[in-house]
Amino acid sequence: MKLTLDRIEKRFPGVVALNGASFEILPGEIHAFLGENGAGKSTLIKIITGLYRPDGGELRVNDQAVRFTKPQDALKAGIGAVHQERNLIPRFSVGENILIERLPQKHGLVNYDEVHREAKRYLDLIDPTIDTSTEVRYLSVAQMQIVEIAKALSLEANLLILDEPTASISGHEAEALFKVLRRLRDEGKAIVFVSHKLEEVTALCDRVTVLRDGKVVVSGELMTNMDRGKIVEAMIGREEPSADMGNRHIATQPILSLQGVSTQLGHENANLTLNKGEILGLYGLVGAGRSELARALIGDVKITAGNIKLHGKTIKVPDVATALKKYRIGYVSEDRKGEGLILSHSIRSNIGIAIWRRISSRAGLFSLARERSHIDPLARKLEVKAPSWEQLVGNLSGGNQQKVALAKWLAAGVEILIIDEPTVGIDIGTKTAIHELISEVTKEGLSVILISSDMSEMITLADRILVMHQYKILGDIINSRQYDVVSRDIMGYIHVDDSGSLGTPARSTSIGCMAST
């Protein structure tokens, strides 16, 4: 399929989202579609898929003008998409969600044997471990993303649009996806790939289009003519910023430790140590049990054996409220929209939600003056970009939403902060700012447990990296910041050979039990 976008315009009240956007998508190519948050990418994708109608310009499929008034029109034309916003039915099974557009029937009834057989065929292309009979509500965020991808593949579309498909999945699952996409390209399909992970874009894509402020600034350029520097400069209008991590002091005295911890979900004999001012990374493939182990620290997953020690004393954490109030442990969820924020509330009220008692009067009445004095300086410090602190969080970019999620726990005065996938779906400039922010707060004494599927992010931020696989901690790596060395060590632990035994790192120079800095 050939898709042509000719001078596409889209306006919202007070905002020109797209201003004469023109480019062409050809059959048999993987076409990168790039731009910072707010550049107009999602708006353009929604026009292509029939969710929005353009205010001007023309769409052409195989040189014939088309006008999509609803998503079904785009589907009939052979266009399928994985949007950033999940579009799954929580109480339906994985199989039902994958084939929701075309559930196979027998004698007028849904043929569930065929549903699960057919769904598994697409799911196995990315991750064969997910059970098609499981209700979606029981899946992790990463597993839901994989189901979304399988759902899009099941459409057998001639043009497939993938908007941040690897945002929540690990490198292993991403490579499986890329293998499928290359095969589809070789079969003559057209693929639009949207990602903030430029290393993926340059390795996978044939051509690139870049949007900035609603305008196309690079149109269908061959990837061989571009490099990371040129792409970033086109996206943001300047050279790529680099994070300034500065100098941080890490105490050698442990602030938190797990000793022989087992959980209801299957962790066995887990041991870890977190030092004051340290950023401790948890890295592993999807399903490794990283988030689940972290949630055990806040009482969200039941511990069945072993101990948690805080400042050398054994503690019991029955629930999230106790983790915050008694032990000053906070958790920034990877699902910031579903768990971390109240999208219909303001920036100010989201930041203040964890300290509402502190900002109330002695009579228990809410005090706006106290709220402003506690929250406004923090919002300014974190450089949350909004017309005012009364702006609804749902109207912010992903990067600014993440800053609000971080600010909420900083306002609460936590001593230990668990941050799960801090920059999923966030553009390059904001990603750098969040990295600097995380580094900065540790200089003030905060200790951080960082969970990330982004290898470069992990190596940029973490002082030590614990490698997890199948709910076990396999390695403890002191981060030398040498990407090739550390990434090889990490993948050496994760690799499972044909006999099922775990591999060992190709080099062991960066392996240690505890950071000595």
C-alpha positions in Angstrom: 0.0 0.0 0.0 1.1 3.5 -0.8 -0.2 6.3 1.4 0.2 10.0 0.6 -0.4 12.8 3.0 -0.8 16.1 1.2 -0.7 19.4 3.1 -2.6 18.0 6.1 -4.0 20.6 8.5 -5.5 20.1 12.0 -6.5 22.8 14.4 -7.8 22.6 18.0 -9.0 25.6 20.1 -6.0 27.9 20.3 -3.6 25.3 18.8 -2.4 24.5 15.3 -1.6 20.8 15.7 -0.6 20.2 12.1 0.4 22.9 9.6 0.6 21.6 6.0 2.1 18.2 6.8 3.1 16.3 3.6 5.0 13.0 3.1 4.6 9.6 1.5 4.7 6.0 2.9 5.6 3.4 0.3 5.0 -0.4 0.2 7.9 -2.6 1.3 9.4 -0.1 3.7 9.7 0.6 7.4 9.2 4.3 7.7 10.3 6.1 10.9 8.0 8.9 12.1 9.7 11.1 14.7 9.3 14.2 16.7 9.2 15.4 20.3 6.1 15.2 22.4 3.6 17.8 21.1 5.1 17.8 17.6 1.9 16.5 16.0 2.8 12.8 15.6 -0.2 11.3 17.5 -2.6 13.8 15.8 -1.4 12.7 12.3 -1.7 9.0 13.2 -5.2 9.6 14.4 -6.1 11.2 11.1 -4.6 8.3 9.2 -6.6 5.8 11.3 -9.9 7.7 11.1 -10.0 8.9 14.7 -9.7 12.5 13.6 -10.8 14.3 10.5 -8.3 16.8 8.9 -9.3 20.4 8.6 -7.4 20.7 5.4 -5.3 18.7 2.9 -5.9 15.3 1.4 -5.1 11.6 2.1 -4.5 9.3 -0.8 -4.3 5.5 -0.8 -2.6 4.1 -3.9 -3.1 7.6 -5.5 -6.8 7.6 -4.9 -8.3 10.3 -2.6 -9.9 8.9 0.6 -11.8 10.4 3.5 -11.9 8.4 6.7 -14.8 9.4 9.0 -14.3 6.5 11.5 -11.7 3.9 12.4 -13.6 1.2 10.6 -13.0 3.1 7.3 -9.2 2.9 7.8 -9.4 -0.8 8.7 -11.4 -1.5 5.5 -8.7 0.3 3.6 -6.1 -2.0 5.1 -4.6 0.3 7.8 -4.0 -1.1 11.2 -2.4 0.6 14.3 -1.0 0.1 17.8 -1.8 3.4 19.5 0.1 4.7 22.6 -3.2 4.5 24.6 -4.0 0.9 25.4 -7.3 -0.2 23.8 -7.9 -3.6 25.5 -11.0 -4.8 27.4 -9.8 -5.8 30.9 -12.3 -8.5 31.6 -11.9 -10.2 28.2 -9.2 -12.9 27.7 -6.0 -12.2 25.8 -7.3 -14.2 22.9 -10.6 -12.3 22.7 -8.8 -9.0 22.8 -6.4 -10.0 20.0 -9.2 -11.1 17.7 -11.9 -8.7 18.8 -12.4 -7.3 15.3 -13.0 -10.7 13.8 -13.9 -13.4 16.4 -14.3 -16.8 14.7 -17.7 -18.3 14.9 -19.2 -21.8 14.6 -23.0 -22.3 14.3 -23.6 -18.6 15.2 -21.5 -18.8 18.4 -18.0 -17.7 19.1 -15.6 -20.6 18.6 -13.3 -20.2 21.6 -11.0 -23.1 20.6 -10.3 -21.3 17.4 -10.0 -17.9 19.1 -7.2 -19.2 21.3 -5.5 -21.2 18.6 -5.5 -18.2 16.2 -4.5 -15.7 18.9 -1.6 -17.8 20.0 -0.3 -17.9 16.5 0.2 -14.1 16.6 1.2 -13.9 20.2 4.0 -16.5 19.7 5.7 -14.2 17.3 6.6 -11.9 20.2 6.1 -13.7 23.5 5.0 -17.4 23.7 4.8 -17.3 27.5 1.5 -15.3 27.7 -1.6 -17.5 28.1 -4.4 -16.6 25.7 -7.0 -17.6 28.2 -5.9 -15.1 30.9 -8.0 -12.0 31.4 -6.2 -8.9 30.4 -6.7 -7.2 33.7 -4.2 -9.7 35.3 -1.4 -8.8 32.9 1.5 -6.5 33.6 1.8 -3.2 31.6 4.5 -4.8 29.4 2.4 -7.9 28.7 -0.5 -5.7 27.7 1.7 -3.9 25.2 2.7 -7.3 23.7 -1.0 -8.2 23.4 -1.6 -4.8 21.6 1.1 -5.7 19.1 -0.3 -9.2 18.5 -3.7 -7.6 18.0 -2.4 -5.3 15.3 -0.5 -8.1 13.6 -3.7 -10.2 13.5 -5.3 -7.6 11.3 -3.0 -8.6 8.5 -3.0 -4.9 7.4 -1.2 -3.6 4.3 -0.1 -0.5 6.3 0.7 -1.1 10.0 1.3 1.9 12.3 3.2 1.2 15.5 3.2 4.1 18.0 5.9 3.5 20.7 5.5 -0.3 20.5 8.6 -1.0 22.5 8.0 1.6 25.2 7.2 -1.0 27.9 8.9 -4.1 26.6 12.5 -5.3 27.0 15.2 -5.6 24.3 14.5 -9.4 23.9 10.8 -8.8 23.0 11.7 -5.8 20.9 14.1 -7.9 18.8 11.4 -10.5 18.2 9.1 -7.7 17.1 11.7 -6.3 14.7 12.2 -9.7 13.1 8.4 -9.8 12.4 8.4 -6.3 11.0 11.3 -7.0 8.7 9.5 -10.1 7.4 6.3 -8.0 6.8 8.4 -5.4 4.9 9.9 -8.0 2.7 6.4 -9.2 1.9 5.6 -5.7 0.6 3.8 -4.3 3.6 4.2 -0.7 4.6 5.1 0.0 8.2 5.2 3.3 10.1 7.4 3.1 13.2 7.1 5.7 15.9 9.7 5.7 18.8 11.8 7.9 21.0 14.5 5.1 21.0 16.7 6.4 18.2 19.0 3.4 18.3 16.0 1.2 17.3 15.0 3.6 14.6 18.4 3.8 12.9 18.8 0.0 13.1 15.3 -0.9 11.8 14.0 1.8 9.5 14.5 2.5 5.8 13.3 6.1 5.6 12.5 8.8 8.2 10.1 11.7 8.4 10.5 14.3 11.3 7.8 16.6 12.6 8.5 19.7 14.7 5.8 22.1 15.9 3.2 20.6 13.5 5.4 20.9 10.4 7.3 18.3 8.5 11.0 19.3 8.6 12.4 16.1 7.2 10.3 14.2 4.6 11.0 10.6 3.7 14.8 10.9 3.9 16.8 7.7 3.5 18.1 6.5 6.8 21.5 6.0 5.2 21.7 9.8 4.9 20.9 10.4 8.5 22.6 9.8 11.8 21.6 10.3 15.4 22.9 13.8 15.5 21.0 14.9 12.4 17.8 13.3 13.6 17.9 15.0 17.0 18.7 18.4 15.5 15.8 18.0 13.2 13.5 17.0 16.1 14.4 19.7 18.5 16.1 22.4 16.4 19.4 22.1 18.2 22.1 19.6 19.1 21.2 16.7 21.4 21.4 17.7 25.1 23.4 15.4 27.4 22.5 14.7 31.0 24.7 16.2 33.6 24.9 13.6 36.4 27.4 15.7 38.5 29.2 14.3 41.5 27.2 12.2 44.0 28.3 10.8 47.3 27.1 7.2 48.1 27.3 6.1 51.7 28.7 2.6 52.3 26.1 2.1 55.1 23.1 0.2 53.9 19.8 2.0 54.3 17.6 -0.9 53.1 18.2 -4.6 52.6 16.3 -7.7 51.6 17.5 -10.9 53.3 16.3 -14.3 51.9 13.0 -12.8 50.7 10.4 -15.0 49.0 7.0 -13.8 47.8 3.6 -15.1 47.0 4.4 -14.5 43.3 7.4 -16.9 43.2 10.5 -14.9 44.2 12.8 -17.2 46.2 15.6 -16.2 48.6 16.0 -12.7 47.1 18.8 -10.6 48.6 19.7 -7.0 47.9 21.2 -4.0 49.6 20.5 -0.3 48.9 22.9 2.4 50.2 22.0 6.0 51.1 22.2 8.2 48.1 22.6 5.3 45.7 20.7 4.5 42.5 20.2 0.8 42.4 19.0 -0.6 39.1 16.8 -3.7 38.5 17.2 -4.9 35.0 15.7 -8.0 33.3 13.3 -9.1 30.5 9.6 -8.7 30.7 8.3 -11.2 33.3 11.6 -11.2 35.3 9.8 -10.1 38.4 11.4 -6.7 38.9 8.3 -4.7 39.5 6.8 -7.4 41.6 9.8 -7.6 43.9 9.8 -3.8 44.2 6.1 -3.9 45.1 6.9 -6.3 47.9 8.8 -3.4 49.5 5.7 -1.3 49.7 3.3 -4.1 50.9 1.6 -4.6 47.6 3.0 -8.1 47.1 3.0 -10.5 50.1 6.3 -11.7 51.5 6.2 -15.3 52.6 9.7 -15.7 53.9 12.8 -13.6 54.8 13.2 -10.1 56.1 13.2 -6.4 55.1 15.6 -4.3 57.1 15.5 -0.5 57.2 18.5 1.2 59.0 19.4 -2.3 60.3 16.1 -3.0 61.9 13.6 -5.6 60.7 10.3 -4.1 59.5 6.9 -5.3 58.4 5.2 -3.5 55.5 1.6 -4.6 55.3 0.4 -2.0 52.8 1.3 1.0 50.7 0.0 3.5 53.3 2.4 2.1 56.0 5.3 2.1 53.6 4.8 5.8 53.1 3.7 7.0 56.5 5.9 4.8 58.8 8.9 4.0 56.6 9.0 6.8 54.1 9.1 4.5 51.0 7.4 5.7 47.8 6.7 4.1 44.5 6.4 5.8 41.1 4.4 3.3 39.0 5.3 2.5 35.4 1.5 3.0 34.7 1.6 6.7 35.6 -1.9 7.3 34.0 -3.6 4.3 35.6 -1.9 4.3 39.0 0.3 7.3 39.6 -1.9 10.2 38.7 -5.5 11.5 38.8 -5.8 12.8 35.3 -9.0 14.8 36.0 -7.3 16.7 38.8 -4.9 19.6 38.7 -1.1 19.6 39.0 -1.3 21.1 42.5 -3.8 18.6 43.8 -1.9 15.6 42.4 1.3 16.7 44.0 -0.5 17.4 47.3 -2.5 14.2 47.5 0.2 12.3 49.6 0.5 15.2 52.1 -3.1 16.4 52.4 -3.1 16.0 56.2 0.1 18.2 56.4 -1.5 20.9 54.3 -4.8 20.9 56.2 -5.5 23.2 59.2 -5.7 21.9 62.8 -9.4 21.6 62.4 -8.9 19.3 59.5 -10.0 21.9 56.9 -8.1 22.1 53.6 -5.7 25.1 53.4 -5.1 26.5 50.0 -2.3 28.7 51.3 -0.5 25.7 52.8 -0.9 23.7 49.7 0.6 26.5 47.6 3.5 27.0 50.0 4.4 23.3 50.0 3.7 22.5 46.3 4.4 25.5 44.1 8.1 25.7 44.8 8.5 22.0 44.1 6.6 22.2 40.8 8.9 25.1 39.8 12.0 23.2 40.9 11.0 20.3 38.7 10.2 22.6 35.8 6.8 21.3 35.2 5.7 23.1 32.0 2.1 24.4 32.3 0.1 27.7 32.1 -0.6 27.3 35.8 -0.5 24.7 38.6 -4.3 24.4 38.2 -3.8 22.8 34.8 -5.4 19.3 34.6 -2.7 16.6 34.6 -4.5 14.8 31.8 -3.7 17.7 29.5 0.1 17.5 30.1 2.7 15.8 28.0 4.0 12.5 29.1 7.2 14.1 30.4 5.4 16.7 32.5 3.1 14.0 33.9 6.1 12.1 35.0 7.6 15.1 36.7 4.3 15.5 38.6 4.4 11.9 39.6 7.9 12.3 41.0 7.0 15.6 42.7 4.2 13.9 44.6 6.6 11.6 46.4 9.3 14.2 46.9 6.6 16.4 48.5 5.9 13.5 50.9 9.5 13.5 52.0 10.3 9.9 51.2 13.7 8.5 52.1 13.5 5.7 49.5 11.9 6.1 46.1 11.2 3.2 43.7 10.9 4.5 40.2 9.4 2.0 37.6 10.2 2.8 33.9 10.7 6.6 34.5 10.9 7.7 30.8 8.6 5.4 28.9 7.2 7.3 25.9 9.0 10.5 26.7 11.0 12.6 24.2 14.7 13.1 24.2 14.9 16.6 25.8 12.5 15.7 28.6 14.2 12.3 29.2 17.5 14.1 29.8 15.8 16.5 32.2 14.3 13.6 34.2 17.6 11.8 34.3 19.2 14.9 35.8 16.4 15.3 38.2 16.7 11.7 39.5 20.5 12.2 39.9 19.9 15.5 41.7 17.5 14.2 44.3 20.0 11.5 45.3 22.5 14.3 46.0 20.1 15.5 48.7 20.1 12.1 50.4 17.3 10.2 48.6 18.0 6.6 47.8 16.5 5.2 44.5 15.6 1.8 43.2 15.4 2.2 39.4 13.5 -0.3 37.2 14.0 0.2 33.5 13.9 -1.8 30.3 16.0 0.8 28.6 19.6 -0.4 28.7 21.1 3.0 28.0 19.0 4.6 30.7 20.1 2.0 33.2 23.7 2.4 32.4 23.4 6.2 32.5 21.7 6.4 35.9 22.4 3.3 38.0 25.4 3.0 40.4 24.8 -0.8 40.6 22.7 -3.0 38.5 20.9 -6.2 39.8 20.1 -8.5 36.9 16.9 -10.5 37.3 15.6 -13.5 35.3 12.6 -15.6 36.1 12.0 -14.0 39.5 15.6 -14.6 40.7 18.5 -12.1 41.2 21.4 -13.5 39.2 24.0 -10.8 39.2 25.1 -7.6 41.0 27.1 -5.4 38.6 29.0 -2.3 39.6 28.3 0.2 36.7 31.5 1.4 35.1 29.4 3.5 32.6 31.1 1.7 29.7 28.1 0.7 27.7 29.6 -2.2 25.7 31.1 -3.8 28.7 28.2 -3.4 31.1 25.5 -4.3 28.5 27.5 -7.5 27.7 27.8 -8.4 31.4 24.0 -7.9 31.9 23.0 -10.0 28.8 25.5 -12.6 29.9 23.4 -13.2 33.0 20.1 -13.2 31.2 21.1 -15.5 28.4 19.8 -19.0 28.6 21.5 -21.6 26.5 19.9 -24.5 24.8 20.4 -26.8 27.8 18.4 -24.3 30.0 21.4 -23.3 32.1 22.1 -19.7 32.8 25.0 -18.1 31.0 27.8 -16.1 32.7 29.1 -12.7 31.7 31.6 -12.6 28.9 33.7 -10.4 31.1 33.7 -10.1 34.9 35.7 -6.9 35.4 32.7 -4.9 36.4 31.1 -7.5 38.7 30.9 -6.9 42.4 28.7 -7.4 45.4 28.4 -3.8 46.5 29.4 -0.4 45.3 32.5 0.8 47.1 32.1 4.5 46.2 
